[in-house]
Amino acid sequence: MSGACCAPTPGGDQEIPEPAAVRLQAPARERAQGLRAMLRIPGGTFSMGGDDADAFPEDGEGPVRAVRLSPFLIDATTVTNRQFATFVRSSGYLTDAERYGWSFVFYALVHPDARRRVRDGTVAQAPWWLAVDGACWRAPYGPGSSWTELQNHPVVHVSWRDASAYAQWAGKRLPTEAEWERAARGGLERSRFPWGDELLPRGQHRCNIWQGRFPEVNTGEDGYLGTAPVKTYRANNFGLYNTSGNVWEWCSDWWSATWHAADRSETRQDPAGPPTGEAKVIRGGSYLCHESYCNRYRVAARTSNTPDSSTGHMGFRCAADLPGTS
């Protein structure tokens, strides 16, 4: 198996199963209610990307560029375990982690009952990730744990394919990377974080990341060792919660570190990313991010993972076109 410091991939020669079909859509009334609850992000031009001194140039965080977007809708929070459970009950959907039979769990969070279910081998660049049989959204820390104890937490162990299936069922879609960043910035121009440039304004924690010495000691000073409820901390100026830290969020775009650099219409007006690729963009960082190795909780930071990958720190929120514009 293989992996990156932020988000490991299944790797190996295991055959990738076909995506499970979504047999049903949410009832029309529920889809309409879901759309009404979304935030309207105004159209306009914003400065996308960053040039932070501690950036990862190989990730293609820059150049800072003027990007114009049409108005769109986006969820205030990532999708919760409770919401995902409703989707599964309605559609009969089976996630990629359930189809594979395992998923990645951070070593310190593996449930005691699941320790005997850890597979041999580690992720070379990130040995803190363990492949646990039976780990999935229903059992986020492996067998013995349950989503029902984390109903208002973000659903995790969902692949890009799983997130896309949920969005389809809900009458929504995944946000483009540009839409995600526009919404995450909350109207602030070129700030490091959704609330400004200081990580701890007035000494207050504004996101769920790692404190202490990674990966041995997490002091939990922000209140959480794993995921936090989706409305933890203060929302940004657009009303979005937890766009820094907590869980990585899937975007619709294929990954490239260079596609967006050239100044042309498809990269500057409602960009949707490259036409093809091998991995999908994830944004926002997670509860495992730490300044010593992965400070990708900055709003300009970005990375990727393959569409079938799932871990205990990847989730998603949905977007949608304004009614009458799709």
LUMSE-655018 format. One record per residue: x, y, z of N, C-alpha, C in turn. Coordinates in steps of 0.001 Angstrom, whole numbers, plus 500000, padded with zeros to 6 digits. Layout:
// residues N
XYZXYZXYZ...
This chain:
// residues 326
500850498821500000500000500000500000500893501239500000500324502332499591501082503568499499500337504665500204500946505866500288500236506952500931501053508203501022500388509296501304501009510589501508500835510987502957501553512038503359501541512423504772500149512827505227499350513407504339498047513913504751496924512911504550496963512158503460495839511300503127496321510064502388496406508914503045496903507712502393495930507187501359496452506436500402495633505819499366495704504307499504494679503583499020494690502130499158495905501487498511496244501915497273497420501380496589497331499880496371498480499296496085498515497853495880497851497434494587497633496142494428497056495628493193495628495156493389494980495607494470493599495221494703492709495819493622491834494998493073490929495478492032489936496475492619489780497626491974488843498638492430487439498219492025486508498116492969485152497701492617484419498807491879483398498420491138482567499417490479481781500189491536481566501499491303480777502276492262479382501690492425478917501719493647477566501231493892476540502218493337475464501700492758474439502556492175473547503142493267473152504380493073472184505005493961470800504728493396470051503906494079468783503443493525467659504455493689467794505325494661466721506257494971467268507670495115466379508641494989466708510013495366465934510360496614466434511336497335465688511827498481464341512341497994463289512245498811461989512787498405462114514252497993461307514656497025461403516012496484461291517067497585460423516850498549460262517825499633461542517958500441462194516824500722463447516873501489464558517526500684464606517248499353465620517890498526465421519402498511464168519838498411463880521271498399464253521923499731463953521234500828464316521766502138465828521870502280466542520864501764467992520896501829468582522050501059468024522348499903468511523474499109468218524802499799467042524916500416466684526168501102467606526441502285468145525395502876469004525567504046470434525957503682470768525936502404472137526227501988472416527728502008473696528050502051474133529449502048474305529926500613473878531146500330474080531727498995475374532522498996476303532109498165477583532803498052477501533728496832477717535019497038477571535948495915478639535732494859478277535995493620479246535937492555480214537105492641481275537026491862482264538094491852483662537559491709484609538453491798486024538104491636486704538070492994487529537061493210488312536976494442489720536515494101490620536725495047492012536299494869492146534860495345492368533959494413492483532532494735493950532147494811494267531212495722495641530766495887496365531568496951497606531179497204498368531845498251499848531844497961500541532689498675502001532760498586502593532826499984502002532058500913502480532035502293503928531567502349504654532107503323506065531743503455506243530262503768505269529642504397505358528224504756504489527357503845504259527829502633503436527097501673504188525887501121503464525061500377504039523904499696503969524175498194505018524746497615504971525106496181504642523915495290505096522713495684504839521539494858503354521183494794502575521733495710501131521509495705500395522449494760501094523425494205500421524372493330499502525326494065499927525793495250499100526752495988499005528090495264500019528424494513500000529649493725499828529319492251499838530355491415499987531761491778498688532338492341498817533424493097497623534171493478497044534768492193495772534555491973495168534945490708493737535412490919493278536298490065491907536791490127490992535800489434490063535220490177489119534231489646487706534778489820486934534712488762485555535193488809484601534002488846483680534043489796482709532968489962481289533487489848480419532668489300478985532929489351478490532631490758477373533205491188476842532878492520476473531398492609476549530848493809476251529430494000475788529207495428475338528009495700474913527608497039475908526618497614476084526657498941476969525697499598476454525434501007476716524245501510476293523893502867477116524621503906476477525001504992477187525655506089478148524701506779477844523409506753478658522412507455478961521234506539479913520453506957480121519168506303478945518250506619478765517251505790477682516289505982477948515484507244476921515329508060477074514646509344476795513146509212477186512427510244476856511004510305475351510782510241474586511620510929473133511465510911472582511646509495473066512666508785472599512893507420472993511749506495474206511255506657474659510164505793473874508890506086473530508672507340472737507491507691471368507549507033470770508743506969469482508905506286469616508537504820470691508989504185470968508655502792471094507145502596471838506485503453472049505038503316470734504286503506469937504687504493468653504014504703467733504186503496467767505363502893466888505659501765467332504981500475468636504951500239469150504513498938469694503099498924470047502565500090470694501267500140472143501305499708472743502491499719474104502655499217475119501953500122476153501392499487477261500753500199478529501508499834479247502015500823480429502834500563481595501989500067482579502687499493483768501988499025484477501277500171484561501909501349485223501256502485484521499959502864483196499966502802482453498748503111482681497691502037482799498120500786483025497178499702484435496600499743485408497446500072486772496954500246486886496051501475486155496402502526486227495650503773487128496271504814487720497439504511488626498075505473488815499534505096489388500303506037489743501689505771490845502099506749491419503298506515492521503782507337492020504511508584492595504156509744492281504788511024493579505276511653493567506451512234494745506955512943495032506037514127496305505682514305496664504607515244496147504843516648496166506095517126495781506386518506494272506350518715493508506268517638492054506292517747491421504923517504492230503912517171491674502584516918490967502070518180489730501623518032488959501119519165489639499869519723489640499688521056490289498498521632489804497183521017488506497104520707487978495872520124488472495639518700489012496687518077489445496578516683490940496341516546491674496313517644493130496188517535493552494876516893492771493866517074493098492573516446492698492553514975492053493618514515491595493695513119492525494530512245493662494950512793494615495758512040495368494869511061495443495289509818496144494527508799497647494722508915498394493766508414499851493875508399500275494959507422501411495590507723501940496608506828501530497995507264502311498974506888502023500365507224502209501229505985501733502459506082501948503441505025503360503986505202504196503846504201505621504153504349505868505572504827505213506553504188505456507948504568504651508375505786503682507563506204502798507949507309502417506709508115503347506181508921503086504934509638502018505042510716501552506256510985500478506434511975499118506010511431499035505745510123497786505249509550497782503724509571496713503146510099496562501697510148495355501277509324495521500244508526494413499675507767493663498716508686492406499045508954491622498285509934490441497624509238490364496307509329489219495586508774487946496021509496486925496327508717485637496720509290485500498187509586486580498957509451486461500399509646485697500996508475484717501819508761483904502469507733483123503582508421482233504226507709481498505346508312480678504884509507480195503643509466479390503117510578480239502876511825481506502523511624482434502205512709483712503000512487483693504305512772484800505175512365486137504848512993486161504217514165487413503827514797487636502317514716486881501668513853486960500223513710485845499544514479485679498218514276484636497475514987484686497719516493483525497947517074483420498322518483483045499767518655483321500591517651482901501993517667481632502135516836480948503280516981479693503460516263479460504919515918478903505151514744478555506512514327477485507118515220476679506293515869475571506820516669476046507648517854477293507451518248477853508271519329478416509587518799478402509755517478478996510927516831478034511479515783476762511569516119475758511884515119475939513254514496476390514230515249476581515579514730478026515847514318478826514810514246480191514927513735480176514684512227481216515135511522481268514870510087481395513389509804480677512929508790480858511553508351482271511429507779482932510324508078484279510064507569484299508665506944485458508274506427485573507024505673484635507040504467484518508216503842483751508339502607484714508721501483484663507993500408485487508295499250484854509425498438485578509890497429485016510888496523483779510315495835483841509048495487482691508415494829481489508360495772481745508081497049480663508065498031480064509461498205480938510464498298480470511838498467479645512282497273480076511909496074479343512269494867477973511595494839477914510351495294476644509632495323475673510299496290476158510687497465475298511396498414474782512685497802475682513448497185475281514730496599474206514528495532474372513507494703473369513207493676472024512902494319472043512071495339470813511704496043470120512933496627470901513867497153470353515054497811469966516154496834470196515951495537469909516982494561470934518100494564472163517759494965473240518741495044474427518233494235475601518748494516476830518321493853477983518663494777479178518217494449480356518636495194480805520009494683481374520840495546481836522152495080483080522030494219483230522946493273484520523044492608485531523563493620486801523372493308487828523866494220487744525379494371487471526085493280487359527543493353486176527960494215485049527273494073483889527588494916484208527323496376484869526194496631485215525874498020486073526975498616487103527412497901488001528419498465487309529769498621486511530144497642485749531393497743484886531386498997484156530289499224483278530193500388484074530127501686485182529370501675485988529208502886486608530522503327486945531375502387487559532665502732486565533624503377485290533405503166484306534250503822484389535714503441484880535990502245484978537379501800486279538062502148487139537411502920488438538005503254489406537788502097490183538790501799491128538717500685492522538343501175493029537238500653494409536806500852494763536572502321493796536191503132494091535860504526494585534422504614495315534110505678495829532750505861494736531780506287493786532270507063492744531428507626491378532041507324490308531296507507488979531838507209488593533029508077489299533249509178488983534347510082490039535455510077491134535286509363492202536289509347493566535645509263494573536369509708495954535888509558496536535267510821495901535429511944496427534923513212495748533604513562496542532581513866495973531271514152495110531284515406495569531985516443494841532031517714494486533475518044493498534056517410493141535445517722492676535562519171493311536491519888493021536692521327493137535392522111494026534507521635494280533252522326493183532218522186492233532443521280491093531539521132491315530572519968490974529300520203491049528306519140489877528502518186490180528492516890489150528691515880489032527486514944489832526444515195489747525254514349490269524045515122489951522869514611490321521606515238491519521016514510492705521238515068493938520681514517494728520043515659495925519581515365496746518882516352497534519889517182497487519716518496498380520474519388499299519488520108500554519878520232501515519001520897502612518584519944503048517351520069504132516816519244503578515700518371503474515968517086502896514979516181503927513905515823503542512624515802502210512078516077502079511455517466503022511779518357503040511099519667502096511703520695502008513025520758501283513678521849500331514725521282499060514550521546498059515566521216497455516039522525497706517287522868497224517807524147495733518106524121495153518196522938493716518447522845493304519814523351494186520791523249493870522119523772492670522760523078492383522346521852491230522920521154489927522211521523490022521195522384488836520515522875488577519152522278489381518754521271489081517510520574490356516788520181490305515441520281491400514601519819491106514019518442489831513770518164489388513336516844488541514420516226487484514019515537486614515008514916485830515794515962485424516976515580484561517823516395483193517914515738482131518204516496480827518429515864480922519507514792480057519406513795480220520223512593480027521717512825479381522110513899479202523535514173480072524015515330481181523347515538482131523786516556482870525027516065483212525904516991483914527159516702482993528119515937483484529298515703482688530350515085482677530210513565481521530477512960481419530440511503482168531622510891482551531484509619483212532597508952482180533635508507482614534647507802481717535749507452480615535350506488480776534243505788479713533742504912478809532745505622479166532349506850478347531399507601478800529967507540479996529699506989480510528330506918481272527982508187481092526753508650481785526247509833482915525298509427484012525391510176485081524386510137485642524144508738485957525216508021486642525034506743488148524928506924488638525136508130490023524809508479490001523711509522490758522654509283490833521559510249489578520698510241489479519868511226488407518889511438488489517766510416487984517941509195488147516899508178488482517531506834489281516816506048489495517185504663488167517108503927487990517981502932486734518034502200486976517803500704486244516844500164486354516532498748485805517667497887486497517966496796486005518875495761485780518085494475485106518689493523484785517977492289485972517861491340486978518748491472488054518861490489489031517694490507489507517332489302490698516503489211491900517319489666492877516634490236494053517298490793495095517620489734495673518794489838496874519166489104497567520267489872498890520238489883499655521302490538499985522437489576499612522282488303500015523281487307498883523759486408497802523012486269496753523342485300496257524774485445496117525244486674495514526550486945496477527718486777497754527450486563498739528532486553498594529451485345498265528886484188498166529692482971496927530584483017497085531818482574495994532795482576495161532614481315494052531854481436493158531638480314491741531524480863490761531604479986489375531728480442488949530561481325489358529333480991488886528175481765489519528092483151490597528837483407491201528851484740490817530084485552490145531040484921489841532312485599488350532614485697487521531950484926486073532162484968485388530835485274484813530724486483484148529492486914484985528251486605486240528209487059487096527053486731486566525768487362486659524690486600486201523382487087487320522365487130488575522800486937489709521903487023489993521195485715491053520406485687491449519694484466490361518723484020490330518387482729489300517470482234489488516029482700490710515641483011490986514275483457492053514301484544492259513160485176493295513054486204493232511713486892494072511555487893494117510305488652493669510484490093493638511733490573493252512007491953492339513223491986491577513329493059490655514447493238491166515384494338490832516643494209491279517661495156490571517486496492491311517631497581490739517771498918491280519047499531490452519700500344490820521005500879490505521098502369491187521999503060490820522396504414491627521819505550492361520739505321493104520151506435492205519335507351492768518830508440492003517959509334492506518082510764491885517303511637492275517289513046493683516741513260494285516174512230495645515653512328496699516616511788496291517747511251497270518692510705498036519383511833499338519579511602500204520211512599501275520997511865501668522114512434502615522994511744503950522317511463504270521251512194505576520622512036505683519777510766504544519371510169504656518497508997503564518729507960502420519253508350501314519361507396500418520521507791500920521735507627500119522900508006499168523281506874498447522304506371497526522538505261496130522933505728496033523443506933494787524049507387494726525518506992495772526028506318495702527363505728494702527332504568494011528430504355492900528409503407493363528208501969494606528547501636495105528353500275495679526960500049495881526197501104496540524895500990495636523895500289496267522916499645495515521930498879496319520641498777495627519544498615496265518277498301495226517399497618495480516089497522494591515245496727494583513822497247493635513044496733493598511604496973492800510948495850492998509650495699492315508944494621490814508830494933489972508752493906488527508809494125487945507695494978488663506577495108488148505461495896488724505426497309489579506382497658490247506356498966489315506812500085489510506237501261488758506668502443489653506577503668489450507513504578490207507559505824489309508105506928489831508084508132489098508624509269489185510126509402489735510810508389489788512279508482489375512969507178488617512256506322488128512858505093486607512832505054486020514002504796484574514141504672484237515034503491483109515724503562482713516593502453481539517461502846481363518562502111480133519339502145479656519486500710478389519813500529477813519892499195477642521335498741477551521490497439477246522765496798476073522531495853475593523606495252474513523501494278474466524778493449473924524658492246473674525843491429472445526557491995472380527866491765471181528600492134470013528091491300468817528005491878467668527528491098467509528331489812467318527614488721467098528259487448468359528599486681469552528235487248470803528580486565471555527359486051471120526165486415471861524969486008471481524549484598
